[in-house]
Amino acid sequence: MSEITFDPTHAYAIVIGTGTNKHGEISRNYESTINDAICIKNILIQICKYSESQVELLVGKQATYEAIETAFVNTRKRIEKNNDDNAMVVVFFSGHGTPKKLFPFGGNRFIDGDFVYCNITLATRVLLLINACYSGSFIPNLFSDRQRQRLSLYYGVSIISASRLEAETAYLSKDKSTTYSPFTIGLVQAFRGKTNADNGLVYVADLHTQCATYVSDITNGHQLPQFDFMGENFPVGYHQYPLDELELSRDTTQKITSTVPIVNNYNGYVYVSGINMQGATFGPGANFSIINN
């Protein structure tokens, strides 16, 4: 099998930050989820070199069920128009959730496994990034065994959630209006951090390893991102610029920084299934968490 490469002309993204509570109402307590989405959009465009025309951003009152559904339809149309057999799609959601549902703005409809399954087959490689309470429990409830088998055979689907299976809370930033959740900062560290790959590409394995290391450290082990994998370990971007050269805040005054050195060479305890962390190779359906003693 030939090595999978990364070409940003084949990269697409749907980035969602609802800013809402469980009733689908805009809430200051969830305002940082909007910041998260804006931040991830900037990272994909400015560091990973995704084309801005191929990144859909939906935040606040824009992030309705209907608008999210339309964003998937539009992305599928772009892929078909480009006759893009090598398309790769990143889907980021930051907002309120339960073990089986994610809540857009409006509260009249919700995102569940059927919605996700029907829409992620728009490309052969899809990365889902879910920043929500109960997001770890959302993973096993997404797909039936038959759906999972089909995705493993025909698609590369990776899902990184902000918390473990049994964990309710995905921590949000304390300063809701100007900063970001630990999960988002961890992803930023991973997208621009050092990797084991000589080609400078960032693979889905890199994202989870580095993000989990950062989030576990910054929350004193109370939050541990979860990973589920079907198919191949594929690249989702590459880093070109130091972090301090990139403006990430809504008001361009807040920059993401960390005193924690992040490298994709973690030596802690890992619960694994068919995985070699150093080589970043996975068996189908591998599901693991990094655990700090």
C-alpha contacts under 8 A as a table, 3 or more apart, distances in Angstrom:
res1	aa1	res2	aa2	distance
4	I	234	F	6.36
4	I	235	P	7.23
5	T	234	F	7.82
5	T	235	P	6.67
6	F	10	H	7.95
6	F	201	L	7.32
6	F	235	P	5.87
6	F	236	V	6.75
6	F	237	G	6.49
7	D	10	H	5.69
7	D	11	A	6.96
8	P	11	A	4.84
8	P	48	C	7.29
8	P	49	K	5.95
8	P	50	Y	5.11
8	P	51	S	7.08
8	P	237	G	7.35
9	T	50	Y	6.91
9	T	51	S	6.86
10	H	84	D	6.91
10	H	86	N	6.20
10	H	87	A	4.77
10	H	88	M	6.17
11	A	50	Y	5.97
11	A	51	S	7.69
11	A	54	Q	7.36
11	A	87	A	6.02
11	A	88	M	5.03
11	A	89	V	5.98
11	A	90	V	7.87
11	A	236	V	7.84
12	Y	50	Y	6.96
12	Y	51	S	7.80
12	Y	54	Q	5.07
12	Y	55	V	5.74
12	Y	75	T	7.26
12	Y	87	A	7.32
12	Y	88	M	6.15
12	Y	89	V	4.69
12	Y	90	V	6.37
13	A	54	Q	6.48
13	A	55	V	4.62
13	A	56	E	6.12
13	A	89	V	5.25
13	A	90	V	4.58
13	A	91	V	5.71
13	A	92	F	7.87
14	I	55	V	5.90
14	I	56	E	4.73
14	I	57	L	6.20
14	I	58	L	7.89
14	I	71	A	6.85
14	I	72	F	7.43
14	I	89	V	7.66
14	I	90	V	6.37
14	I	91	V	4.82
14	I	92	F	6.38
15	V	37	A	5.80
15	V	38	I	7.97
15	V	40	I	7.37
15	V	41	K	6.59
15	V	55	V	7.34
15	V	56	E	6.00
15	V	57	L	4.87
15	V	58	L	6.24
15	V	90	V	7.93
15	V	91	V	5.85
15	V	92	F	4.76
15	V	93	F	6.32
16	I	34	I	7.73
16	I	37	A	5.66
16	I	57	L	6.07
16	I	58	L	4.89
16	I	59	V	5.75
16	I	63	A	6.53
16	I	68	I	7.97
16	I	91	V	7.90
16	I	92	F	5.87
16	I	93	F	4.76
16	I	94	S	6.18
17	G	33	T	5.08
17	G	34	I	4.38
17	G	35	N	7.46
17	G	36	D	6.71
17	G	37	A	4.95
17	G	38	I	7.84
17	G	58	L	6.44
17	G	59	V	4.66
17	G	60	G	6.41
17	G	63	A	6.99
17	G	93	F	6.01
17	G	94	S	4.77
17	G	95	G	5.97
18	T	26	I	7.70
18	T	30	Y	7.90
18	T	33	T	6.45
18	T	34	I	6.18
18	T	58	L	7.70
18	T	59	V	5.35
18	T	60	G	4.67
18	T	61	K	7.27
18	T	63	A	5.62
18	T	94	S	6.53
18	T	95	G	5.23
18	T	96	H	7.83
18	T	103	F	7.95
18	T	104	P	5.92
18	T	105	F	5.87
19	G	25	E	7.96
19	G	26	I	5.48
19	G	27	S	6.13
19	G	28	R	7.41
19	G	29	N	7.92
19	G	30	Y	4.67
19	G	31	E	4.73
19	G	32	S	7.00
19	G	33	T	5.42
19	G	34	I	5.54
19	G	59	V	7.25
19	G	60	G	5.27
19	G	95	G	6.11
19	G	105	F	7.80
20	T	23	H	7.43
20	T	24	G	5.16
20	T	25	E	4.90
20	T	26	I	4.22
20	T	27	S	5.23
20	T	30	Y	5.82
20	T	31	E	7.59
20	T	60	G	7.23
20	T	95	G	6.47
20	T	96	H	6.66
20	T	103	F	7.88
20	T	104	P	7.41
20	T	105	F	6.16
21	N	24	G	5.39
21	N	25	E	5.60
21	N	26	I	6.55
21	N	27	S	6.00
21	N	29	N	7.90
21	N	30	Y	6.81
21	N	95	G	7.69
21	N	96	H	5.88
22	K	25	E	7.44
22	K	96	H	5.92
22	K	97	G	7.23
22	K	103	F	6.56
22	K	107	G	7.34
23	H	103	F	7.90
23	H	106	G	7.39
23	H	107	G	5.15
24	G	103	F	6.32
24	G	104	P	6.11
24	G	105	F	4.57
24	G	106	G	4.54
24	G	107	G	3.93
24	G	108	N	7.68
25	E	105	F	6.35
25	E	106	G	6.30
25	E	107	G	7.16
26	I	30	Y	7.61
26	I	31	E	7.85
26	I	60	G	6.88
26	I	61	K	7.61
26	I	105	F	7.36
27	S	30	Y	5.51
27	S	31	E	6.45
28	R	31	E	4.92
28	R	176	K	6.86
28	R	177	S	7.97
29	N	32	S	7.65
29	N	176	K	6.64
30	Y	33	T	5.64
30	Y	34	I	7.74
30	Y	95	G	6.94
30	Y	96	H	7.99
30	Y	172	L	7.59
30	Y	176	K	6.99
31	E	34	I	5.63
31	E	35	N	7.06
31	E	176	K	5.38
31	E	177	S	6.08
32	S	35	N	4.86
32	S	36	D	6.17
32	S	172	L	6.79
32	S	173	S	6.40
32	S	175	D	7.73
32	S	176	K	4.66
32	S	177	S	5.96
32	S	178	T	7.17
32	S	179	T	6.41
32	S	180	Y	5.66
32	S	181	S	6.89
33	T	36	D	4.89
33	T	37	A	6.46
33	T	94	S	5.15
33	T	95	G	5.73
33	T	172	L	7.68
33	T	180	Y	7.32
33	T	181	S	7.41
34	I	37	A	5.27
34	I	38	I	6.40
34	I	59	V	5.72
34	I	60	G	6.59
34	I	94	S	7.41
35	N	38	I	5.19
35	N	39	C	6.02
35	N	177	S	7.57
35	N	178	T	7.11
35	N	179	T	6.78
35	N	180	Y	6.10
35	N	249	S	7.37
35	N	250	R	6.80
36	D	39	C	5.12
36	D	40	I	6.23
36	D	94	S	6.80
36	D	180	Y	5.55
36	D	181	S	6.78
36	D	184	T	6.00
37	A	40	I	5.21
37	A	41	K	6.19
37	A	57	L	7.43
37	A	59	V	7.18
37	A	92	F	7.29
37	A	93	F	7.47
37	A	94	S	6.76
38	I	41	K	5.16
38	I	42	N	6.29
38	I	57	L	7.57
38	I	248	L	7.94
38	I	250	R	7.51
39	C	42	N	5.17
39	C	43	I	6.26
39	C	184	T	7.89
39	C	248	L	5.55
39	C	249	S	6.94
40	I	43	I	5.01
40	I	44	L	6.18
40	I	92	F	7.87
40	I	184	T	7.38
40	I	188	V	7.48
41	K	44	L	5.27
41	K	45	I	6.26
41	K	55	V	7.23
41	K	57	L	7.13
42	N	45	I	5.23
42	N	46	Q	5.64
42	N	47	I	7.73
42	N	248	L	6.73
43	I	46	Q	5.34
43	I	47	I	5.26
43	I	48	C	6.55
43	I	188	V	7.02
43	I	191	F	7.63
43	I	248	L	7.92
44	L	47	I	5.84
44	L	48	C	4.76
44	L	49	K	6.17
44	L	50	Y	5.60
44	L	237	G	7.68
45	I	48	C	5.76
45	I	49	K	4.68
45	I	50	Y	4.60
45	I	51	S	6.25
45	I	52	E	6.16
46	Q	49	K	5.54
46	Q	50	Y	7.60
46	Q	246	L	7.76
47	I	191	F	7.82
47	I	192	R	7.19
47	I	238	Y	7.03
47	I	239	H	5.48
47	I	240	Q	6.00
47	I	241	Y	6.58
48	C	191	F	7.67
48	C	236	V	7.99
48	C	237	G	4.79
48	C	238	Y	5.16
48	C	239	H	5.98
48	C	240	Q	7.67
49	K	237	G	7.68
50	Y	54	Q	7.06
50	Y	55	V	7.31
51	S	54	Q	5.31
51	S	55	V	6.80
52	E	55	V	5.29
53	S	56	E	7.71
54	Q	75	T	7.43
54	Q	78	R	7.92
56	E	71	A	6.55
58	L	62	Q	5.36
58	L	63	A	4.89
58	L	67	A	7.73
58	L	68	I	7.44
59	V	62	Q	5.34
59	V	63	A	5.14
60	G	63	A	5.59
60	G	105	F	6.71
61	K	64	T	6.67
61	K	105	F	5.84
61	K	106	G	7.76
62	Q	67	A	6.84
62	Q	105	F	7.46
63	A	67	A	6.12
63	A	68	I	6.33
63	A	104	P	5.81
63	A	105	F	5.44
64	T	67	A	5.13
64	T	68	I	6.17
64	T	104	P	5.19
64	T	105	F	4.73
64	T	106	G	6.18
65	Y	68	I	5.19
65	Y	69	E	6.15
65	Y	104	P	5.65
65	Y	105	F	7.15
65	Y	106	G	7.88
65	Y	109	R	6.28
65	Y	110	F	6.74
65	Y	111	I	7.46
66	E	69	E	5.08
66	E	70	T	6.11
67	A	70	T	4.94
67	A	71	A	6.12
68	I	71	A	5.02
68	I	72	F	6.53
69	E	72	F	5.31
69	E	73	V	6.41
70	T	73	V	4.92
70	T	74	N	6.03
71	A	74	N	5.09
71	A	75	T	6.09
72	F	75	T	5.10
72	F	76	R	6.12
72	F	119	N	6.46
72	F	122	L	7.99
73	V	76	R	5.11
73	V	77	K	6.23
74	N	77	K	5.04
74	N	78	R	6.26
75	T	78	R	5.09
75	T	79	I	6.28
75	T	122	L	7.91
76	R	79	I	5.14
76	R	80	E	6.19
76	R	122	L	5.47
76	R	123	A	7.83
77	K	80	E	5.05
77	K	81	K	5.90
78	R	81	K	5.04
78	R	82	N	6.09
79	I	82	N	5.19
79	I	83	N	6.04
79	I	84	D	5.28
79	I	87	A	6.75
79	I	122	L	7.90
79	I	123	A	7.89
80	E	83	N	4.82
80	E	84	D	6.36
81	K	84	D	7.70
84	D	87	A	5.46
85	D	123	A	7.78
85	D	124	T	7.69
86	N	123	A	7.77
86	N	124	T	7.15
87	A	123	A	5.57
87	A	124	T	6.63
87	A	125	R	6.84
88	M	123	A	6.00
88	M	124	T	6.69
88	M	125	R	4.79
88	M	126	V	5.76
88	M	236	V	7.60
89	V	123	A	6.65
89	V	125	R	6.42
89	V	126	V	4.81
89	V	127	L	6.32
90	V	126	V	5.85
90	V	127	L	4.76
90	V	128	L	6.09
90	V	129	L	7.62
90	V	236	V	7.85
91	V	126	V	7.54
91	V	127	L	6.12
91	V	128	L	4.86
91	V	129	L	6.10
92	F	128	L	6.03
92	F	129	L	4.65
92	F	130	I	6.07
92	F	131	N	7.81
93	F	128	L	7.99
93	F	129	L	6.27
93	F	130	I	5.05
93	F	131	N	5.96
93	F	132	A	7.75
94	S	130	I	6.28
94	S	131	N	4.57
94	S	132	A	5.92
95	G	102	L	7.48
95	G	103	F	7.05
95	G	104	P	7.65
95	G	131	N	6.54
95	G	132	A	5.38
96	H	102	L	6.18
96	H	103	F	5.71
96	H	132	A	5.31
96	H	133	C	6.27
97	G	100	K	7.69
97	G	101	K	5.58
97	G	102	L	4.30
97	G	103	F	5.88
97	G	132	A	5.31
97	G	133	C	5.37
97	G	134	Y	6.32
97	G	135	S	6.81
98	T	101	K	5.11
98	T	102	L	6.45
98	T	132	A	7.98
98	T	133	C	6.42
98	T	134	Y	5.29
98	T	135	S	7.15
98	T	137	S	8.00
98	T	138	F	7.18
99	P	134	Y	5.09
99	P	135	S	6.51
99	P	136	G	7.63
99	P	137	S	4.83
99	P	138	F	4.62
99	P	141	N	7.30
100	K	112	D	6.16
100	K	113	G	7.50
100	K	137	S	7.40
100	K	138	F	5.28
100	K	141	N	6.03
100	K	142	L	7.39
101	K	110	F	6.17
101	K	111	I	5.56
101	K	112	D	4.99
101	K	113	G	7.95
101	K	138	F	7.18
102	L	110	F	5.80
102	L	111	I	4.98
102	L	112	D	6.62
102	L	132	A	7.78
103	F	107	G	6.43
103	F	109	R	7.41
103	F	110	F	5.03
103	F	111	I	6.39
104	P	107	G	6.38
104	P	109	R	7.43
104	P	110	F	6.32
104	P	111	I	7.48
106	G	109	R	7.55
107	G	110	F	7.00
111	I	115	F	5.93
111	I	116	V	7.20
112	D	115	F	5.40
112	D	116	V	6.38
112	D	142	L	6.87
113	G	116	V	5.07
113	G	117	Y	5.97
113	G	141	N	6.74
113	G	142	L	4.01
113	G	143	F	5.81
114	D	117	Y	5.14
114	D	118	C	6.07
114	D	142	L	7.36
114	D	143	F	7.50
115	F	118	C	5.38
115	F	119	N	6.32
116	V	119	N	5.28
116	V	120	I	5.92
116	V	142	L	7.47
117	Y	120	I	5.54
117	Y	121	T	6.87
117	Y	142	L	7.72
117	Y	143	F	7.10
117	Y	147	Q	7.73
118	C	121	T	6.47
119	N	122	L	6.10
120	I	123	A	6.72
120	I	126	V	6.62
121	T	124	T	6.81
121	T	155	Y	7.58
123	A	126	V	6.51
123	A	155	Y	7.64
124	T	154	Y	7.04
124	T	155	Y	4.61
124	T	156	G	5.93
124	T	157	V	7.96
125	R	155	Y	5.86
125	R	156	G	4.51
125	R	157	V	5.83
125	R	234	F	7.62
126	V	155	Y	7.86
126	V	156	G	6.25
126	V	157	V	4.90
126	V	158	S	6.44
127	L	157	V	5.89
127	L	158	S	4.85
127	L	159	I	5.84
127	L	160	I	7.84
127	L	204	V	7.69
128	L	157	V	7.73
128	L	158	S	6.21
128	L	159	I	4.63
128	L	160	I	6.28
129	L	159	I	5.98
129	L	160	I	5.02
129	L	161	S	5.88
129	L	162	A	7.97
130	I	135	S	6.29
130	I	159	I	7.60
130	I	160	I	6.33
130	I	161	S	4.64
130	I	162	A	6.20
131	N	135	S	6.63
131	N	161	S	6.01
131	N	162	A	4.95
131	N	170	A	6.84
131	N	183	F	6.89
131	N	184	T	7.91
132	A	135	S	5.17
132	A	161	S	7.71
132	A	162	A	6.57
132	A	163	S	7.98
132	A	169	T	7.73
132	A	170	A	5.74
133	C	162	A	7.83
133	C	163	S	7.37
133	C	167	A	7.78
133	C	168	E	5.27
133	C	169	T	4.81
133	C	170	A	4.88
134	Y	137	S	5.33
134	Y	138	F	6.36
134	Y	163	S	6.88
134	Y	164	R	7.76
134	Y	165	L	7.11
134	Y	166	E	7.54
134	Y	167	A	6.15
134	Y	168	E	4.67
134	Y	169	T	6.58
134	Y	170	A	7.43
135	S	138	F	4.83
135	S	139	I	6.80
135	S	161	S	5.43
135	S	162	A	6.19
135	S	163	S	5.94
135	S	164	R	7.46
135	S	165	L	7.44
135	S	168	E	7.92
135	S	170	A	7.79
136	G	139	I	5.65
136	G	140	P	7.92
136	G	161	S	5.57
136	G	162	A	6.84
136	G	163	S	5.05
136	G	164	R	4.55
136	G	165	L	4.11
136	G	166	E	7.12
136	G	167	A	7.10
136	G	225	P	7.52
136	G	226	Q	5.92
137	S	140	P	6.14
137	S	141	N	6.81
137	S	164	R	7.16
137	S	165	L	4.44
137	S	166	E	6.70
137	S	167	A	7.93
138	F	141	N	5.26
138	F	142	L	6.17
138	F	165	L	7.89
139	I	142	L	5.39
139	I	159	I	7.39
139	I	161	S	7.61
139	I	228	D	7.24
140	P	143	F	6.86
141	N	144	S	7.72
143	F	146	R	7.89
143	F	147	Q	5.67
143	F	148	R	5.88
144	S	147	Q	5.14
144	S	148	R	6.11
145	D	148	R	5.05
145	D	149	Q	6.14
146	R	149	Q	5.14
146	R	150	R	6.33
147	Q	150	R	5.17
147	Q	151	L	6.20
148	R	151	L	5.13
148	R	152	S	6.13
148	R	230	M	7.48
149	Q	152	S	5.10
149	Q	153	L	6.32
150	R	153	L	5.20
150	R	154	Y	6.14
150	R	155	Y	7.68
151	L	154	Y	5.43
151	L	155	Y	4.90
151	L	156	G	6.90
151	L	157	V	6.89
151	L	230	M	6.57
151	L	231	G	7.33
152	S	155	Y	5.80
152	S	156	G	6.59
152	S	157	V	7.53
152	S	230	M	4.73
152	S	231	G	4.76
152	S	284	P	6.56
152	S	285	G	7.78
153	L	231	G	6.85
154	Y	231	G	7.80
155	Y	230	M	7.52
155	Y	231	G	6.12
156	G	229	F	7.87
156	G	230	M	5.71
156	G	231	G	4.21
156	G	232	E	5.35
156	G	233	N	7.49
156	G	234	F	7.67
157	V	229	F	6.12
157	V	230	M	5.10
157	V	231	G	6.24
157	V	232	E	7.89
158	S	204	V	7.11
158	S	227	F	7.44
158	S	228	D	5.88
158	S	229	F	4.55
158	S	230	M	6.15
158	S	231	G	7.98
159	I	227	F	5.76
159	I	228	D	5.17
159	I	229	F	6.39
160	I	208	H	6.69
160	I	225	P	6.74
160	I	226	Q	5.67
160	I	227	F	4.66
160	I	228	D	6.60
161	S	164	R	7.66
161	S	225	P	5.46
161	S	226	Q	5.16
161	S	227	F	6.52
162	A	170	A	5.91
162	A	183	F	5.80
162	A	223	Q	7.47
162	A	224	L	6.84
162	A	225	P	4.45
162	A	226	Q	6.54
163	S	167	A	6.01
163	S	168	E	7.58
163	S	169	T	7.10
163	S	170	A	5.83
163	S	223	Q	5.59
163	S	224	L	5.08
163	S	225	P	4.44
163	S	226	Q	5.84
164	R	167	A	5.14
164	R	223	Q	7.13
164	R	224	L	5.65
164	R	225	P	5.90
164	R	226	Q	5.35
164	R	289	S	7.52
165	L	226	Q	7.44
167	A	170	A	7.93
167	A	223	Q	7.60
169	T	223	Q	7.59
170	A	223	Q	6.78
171	Y	181	S	6.31
171	Y	182	P	6.72
171	Y	183	F	7.93
171	Y	223	Q	7.45
172	L	176	K	7.72
172	L	180	Y	6.95
172	L	181	S	4.47
172	L	182	P	6.91
173	S	176	K	5.74
173	S	179	T	6.06
173	S	180	Y	5.28
173	S	181	S	4.76
173	S	182	P	7.13
174	K	179	T	7.83
175	D	178	T	6.13
175	D	179	T	5.88
176	K	179	T	6.23
176	K	180	Y	7.58
178	T	249	S	6.67
178	T	250	R	6.80
178	T	251	D	7.54
178	T	254	Q	6.81
179	T	249	S	7.26
179	T	254	Q	7.11
180	Y	184	T	6.37
180	Y	185	I	6.63
181	S	184	T	5.36
181	S	185	I	6.46
182	P	185	I	5.12
182	P	186	G	6.01
182	P	214	Y	7.89
182	P	215	V	5.66
182	P	218	I	7.24
182	P	219	T	7.91
183	F	186	G	5.02
183	F	187	L	6.28
183	F	211	C	6.83
183	F	215	V	6.09
183	F	225	P	7.65
184	T	187	L	5.05
184	T	188	V	6.25
185	I	188	V	4.97
185	I	189	Q	6.21
185	I	211	C	7.90
185	I	256	I	6.83
186	G	189	Q	5.06
186	G	190	A	6.25
186	G	210	Q	6.83
186	G	211	C	4.11
186	G	212	A	7.14
186	G	213	T	7.96
186	G	214	Y	5.48
186	G	215	V	6.03
187	L	190	A	4.95
187	L	191	F	6.05
187	L	207	L	6.28
187	L	208	H	8.00
187	L	210	Q	7.61
187	L	211	C	5.28
188	V	191	F	5.14
188	V	192	R	6.32
189	Q	192	R	5.55
189	Q	193	G	5.45
189	Q	210	Q	7.07
189	Q	211	C	6.95
189	Q	214	Y	8.00
189	Q	262	I	7.03
190	A	193	G	4.98
190	A	194	K	7.74
190	A	202	V	7.65
190	A	206	D	6.52
190	A	207	L	5.05
190	A	208	H	7.86
190	A	210	Q	5.29
190	A	211	C	5.94
190	A	262	I	7.71
191	F	202	V	6.34
191	F	207	L	6.71
191	F	237	G	7.15
191	F	238	Y	6.96
191	F	239	H	6.40
192	R	238	Y	7.24
192	R	239	H	4.75
192	R	240	Q	7.42
192	R	241	Y	7.46
192	R	242	P	7.44
192	R	243	L	7.09
193	G	239	H	7.25
193	G	262	I	6.71
193	G	263	V	6.61
194	K	200	G	7.99
194	K	262	I	7.39
194	K	263	V	5.37
194	K	264	N	6.58
195	T	198	D	7.85
195	T	200	G	6.98
195	T	201	L	7.59
195	T	202	V	6.79
195	T	206	D	6.58
195	T	263	V	6.34
195	T	264	N	5.13
195	T	265	N	7.94
196	N	264	N	6.20
196	N	265	N	7.38
196	N	278	Q	7.74
197	A	200	G	5.81
197	A	201	L	6.41
197	A	202	V	7.73
198	D	201	L	7.83
200	G	238	Y	5.93
200	G	239	H	6.92
201	L	235	P	6.11
201	L	236	V	7.54
201	L	237	G	5.87
201	L	238	Y	4.44
201	L	239	H	7.19
202	V	206	D	6.00
202	V	207	L	7.11
202	V	235	P	5.40
202	V	236	V	5.93
202	V	237	G	5.29
202	V	238	Y	5.28
202	V	239	H	7.50
203	Y	206	D	5.14
203	Y	207	L	6.52
203	Y	233	N	6.63
203	Y	234	F	5.41
203	Y	235	P	3.92
203	Y	236	V	5.70
203	Y	237	G	7.32
204	V	207	L	5.07
204	V	208	H	6.52
204	V	233	N	6.18
204	V	234	F	6.13
204	V	235	P	6.25
204	V	236	V	6.66
205	A	208	H	5.43
205	A	209	T	6.16
205	A	233	N	6.71
205	A	280	A	5.98
206	D	209	T	5.24
206	D	210	Q	6.01
206	D	264	N	5.96
206	D	280	A	7.92
207	L	210	Q	5.62
207	L	211	C	5.78
208	H	211	C	5.14
208	H	212	A	5.69
208	H	225	P	7.35
208	H	226	Q	7.78
208	H	227	F	6.75
209	T	212	A	5.40
209	T	213	T	6.21
209	T	264	N	6.18
209	T	266	Y	7.18
209	T	290	I	7.75
210	Q	213	T	5.12
210	Q	214	Y	6.25
210	Q	262	I	6.12
210	Q	263	V	6.43
210	Q	264	N	5.77
210	Q	266	Y	7.97
211	C	214	Y	5.25
211	C	215	V	6.05
211	C	225	P	7.39
212	A	215	V	5.23
212	A	216	S	5.87
212	A	224	L	5.89
212	A	225	P	5.29
212	A	226	Q	7.89
212	A	289	S	7.87
212	A	290	I	6.62
213	T	216	S	5.43
213	T	217	D	6.24
213	T	262	I	7.44
213	T	266	Y	7.51
213	T	290	I	7.40
214	Y	217	D	5.23
214	Y	218	I	6.11
214	Y	260	V	7.07
214	Y	262	I	7.05
215	V	218	I	5.21
215	V	219	T	6.02
215	V	221	G	7.73
215	V	223	Q	6.51
215	V	224	L	6.49
215	V	225	P	7.39
216	S	219	T	5.43
216	S	220	N	5.82
216	S	221	G	4.43
216	S	222	H	6.70
216	S	223	Q	5.70
216	S	224	L	5.46
216	S	292	N	7.52
217	D	220	N	5.13
217	D	221	G	6.12
218	I	221	G	7.70
219	T	222	H	5.44
219	T	223	Q	6.06
220	N	223	Q	7.75
221	G	224	L	6.66
221	G	291	I	7.83
221	G	292	N	6.73
224	L	289	S	6.85
224	L	290	I	7.07
224	L	291	I	7.69
225	P	289	S	6.84
226	Q	287	N	7.42
226	Q	288	F	6.43
226	Q	289	S	5.52
227	F	286	A	7.83
227	F	287	N	5.50
227	F	288	F	5.84
227	F	289	S	6.86
228	D	285	G	6.23
228	D	286	A	5.86
228	D	287	N	4.67
228	D	288	F	7.26
229	F	282	F	7.72
229	F	284	P	6.43
229	F	285	G	5.02
229	F	286	A	5.44
229	F	287	N	6.69
230	M	284	P	5.05
230	M	285	G	5.05
230	M	286	A	7.40
231	G	283	G	7.97
231	G	284	P	5.89
231	G	285	G	7.90
232	E	282	F	7.45
233	N	280	A	7.44
233	N	281	T	6.77
233	N	282	F	7.05
241	Y	245	E	6.68
241	Y	246	L	7.69
242	P	245	E	5.70
242	P	246	L	7.45
243	L	246	L	5.57
243	L	256	I	7.88
244	D	247	E	7.67
244	D	255	K	7.51
246	L	255	K	7.88
247	E	252	T	5.83
247	E	253	T	7.82
247	E	254	Q	7.76
247	E	255	K	6.30
248	L	252	T	6.47
248	L	254	Q	7.00
248	L	255	K	5.86
248	L	256	I	7.08
249	S	252	T	4.72
249	S	253	T	6.27
249	S	254	Q	5.08
249	S	255	K	6.20
250	R	253	T	7.93
250	R	254	Q	7.92
251	D	254	Q	7.14
252	T	255	K	7.59
258	S	261	P	7.73
263	V	266	Y	7.13
265	N	278	Q	6.76
268	G	290	I	7.07
268	G	291	I	6.84
268	G	292	N	6.17
268	G	293	N	7.91
269	Y	290	I	6.19
269	Y	291	I	5.39
269	Y	292	N	6.40
269	Y	293	N	7.68
270	V	288	F	7.10
270	V	289	S	6.22
270	V	290	I	4.82
270	V	291	I	5.99
271	Y	288	F	5.35
271	Y	289	S	5.93
271	Y	290	I	6.79
271	Y	291	I	7.70
272	V	275	I	5.95
272	V	286	A	7.14
272	V	287	N	6.85
272	V	288	F	5.27
272	V	289	S	7.70
273	S	282	F	7.96
273	S	283	G	7.01
273	S	286	A	5.18
273	S	287	N	6.53
273	S	288	F	7.10
274	G	282	F	5.63
274	G	283	G	4.54
274	G	284	P	7.70
274	G	286	A	6.27
275	I	280	A	7.08
275	I	281	T	5.67
275	I	282	F	4.49
275	I	283	G	6.13
275	I	286	A	7.02
276	N	279	G	5.57
276	N	280	A	5.55
276	N	281	T	5.43
276	N	282	F	6.73
277	M	280	A	4.75
277	M	281	T	6.95
282	F	286	A	6.38
283	G	286	A	5.65
